[in-house]
């Protein structure tokens, strides 16, 4: 019967742990982006959406209430919009919900 020697050097344990954590993180990212289309749509009466002045269409934003808003600003051109879809996608602010690409909120930050 042949005995196998288990290498318990700290460096090897750290390497294997780091590889395992990297694989788990990559799997999570792939799963999250694949499920972005399955998220429910954010409504304008959602408490967080109301607090940030979210509108499904940037053309319906009241200039008196949101003086920083401009007509060119919309979710599709925001740095927080993480989807490449032209209709709706995920937003870093509204976790677990989809926002419309034509929408707008006061957290708008232009993509660089």
C-alpha positions as CSV (number, residue, x, y, z in Angstrom):
1,X,0.0,0.0,0.0
2,X,1.4,3.3,-1.1
3,X,1.1,6.3,1.2
4,X,0.6,9.8,-0.3
5,X,2.2,12.7,1.3
6,X,0.0,15.8,1.8
7,X,1.8,19.0,1.2
8,X,0.8,21.3,4.1
9,X,3.2,24.1,3.4
10,X,1.6,27.5,4.0
11,X,2.4,28.7,0.5
12,X,0.6,25.8,-1.2
13,X,-2.4,26.1,1.1
14,X,-2.7,29.8,0.2
15,X,-2.3,29.2,-3.5
16,X,-5.1,26.6,-3.5
17,X,-7.4,28.7,-1.4
18,X,-6.9,31.7,-3.6
19,X,-7.6,29.6,-6.7
20,X,-10.8,28.3,-5.1
21,X,-12.0,31.8,-4.1
22,X,-11.3,33.1,-7.6
23,X,-13.3,30.3,-9.2
24,X,-16.3,31.0,-6.9
25,X,-16.2,34.8,-7.6
26,X,-16.1,34.1,-11.4
27,X,-19.0,31.8,-11.1
28,X,-21.0,34.4,-9.2
29,X,-20.3,37.1,-11.7
30,X,-21.4,34.9,-14.6
31,X,-24.6,33.8,-12.8
32,X,-25.5,37.4,-11.9
33,X,-25.1,38.7,-15.4
34,X,-27.1,35.8,-16.8
35,X,-30.0,36.5,-14.5
36,X,-30.1,40.3,-15.0
37,X,-32.9,39.8,-17.6
38,X,-35.0,38.0,-15.0
39,X,-35.0,40.8,-12.5
40,X,-38.4,42.6,-11.8
41,X,-38.7,46.1,-13.2
42,X,-38.3,49.0,-10.9
43,X,-41.5,51.0,-10.4
44,X,-41.6,54.8,-9.9
45,X,-43.6,54.3,-6.6
46,X,-40.8,52.1,-5.1
47,X,-39.6,53.9,-1.9
48,X,-36.0,54.1,-3.1
49,X,-37.0,55.1,-6.6
50,X,-39.2,57.9,-5.1
51,X,-36.3,59.1,-2.9
52,X,-34.0,59.4,-5.9
53,X,-36.6,60.9,-8.2
54,X,-36.5,57.9,-10.6
55,X,-38.6,58.2,-13.8
56,X,-39.0,55.5,-16.4
57,X,-38.7,58.1,-19.1
58,X,-36.2,60.9,-18.9
59,X,-38.5,63.2,-20.8
60,X,-41.0,63.1,-17.9
61,X,-38.6,64.5,-15.3
62,X,-39.9,67.7,-13.8
63,X,-37.2,70.4,-14.2
64,X,-38.5,72.3,-11.2
65,X,-38.0,69.3,-8.9
66,X,-34.8,68.1,-10.5
67,X,-32.7,71.2,-11.5
68,X,-29.6,69.1,-12.3
69,X,-31.4,67.0,-14.9
70,X,-30.7,67.5,-18.6
71,X,-32.5,65.9,-21.6
72,X,-29.4,64.0,-22.6
73,X,-29.2,62.1,-19.3
74,X,-30.7,58.6,-19.2
75,X,-29.9,55.3,-17.5
76,X,-28.3,53.9,-20.7
77,X,-25.5,56.6,-20.5
78,X,-25.0,56.4,-16.7
79,X,-21.9,54.8,-15.2
80,X,-24.2,52.9,-12.7
81,X,-26.1,51.1,-15.5
82,X,-24.5,47.7,-15.9
83,X,-26.4,46.3,-18.9
84,X,-25.7,46.5,-22.6
85,X,-29.4,46.2,-23.4
86,X,-31.1,49.1,-25.2
87,X,-34.4,48.6,-23.3
88,X,-33.7,47.7,-19.6
89,X,-31.0,46.4,-17.4
90,X,-29.4,46.3,-13.9
91,X,-28.4,49.3,-12.0
92,X,-25.8,49.4,-9.1
93,X,-28.1,51.7,-7.1
94,X,-31.3,49.6,-7.4
95,X,-30.1,46.2,-6.6
96,X,-32.4,43.3,-7.6
97,X,-34.4,45.4,-10.0
98,X,-34.2,46.4,-13.6
99,X,-34.4,50.0,-14.7
100,X,-35.4,51.2,-18.2
101,X,-32.6,52.4,-20.4
102,X,-34.6,55.6,-21.1
103,X,-35.0,56.2,-17.3
104,X,-33.3,58.7,-15.0
105,X,-32.7,59.3,-11.3
106,X,-30.8,61.9,-9.3
107,X,-27.8,59.5,-8.8
108,X,-27.0,59.9,-12.5
109,X,-23.3,59.8,-13.2
110,X,-22.1,60.2,-16.9
111,X,-20.0,57.3,-18.2
112,X,-16.4,58.2,-18.8
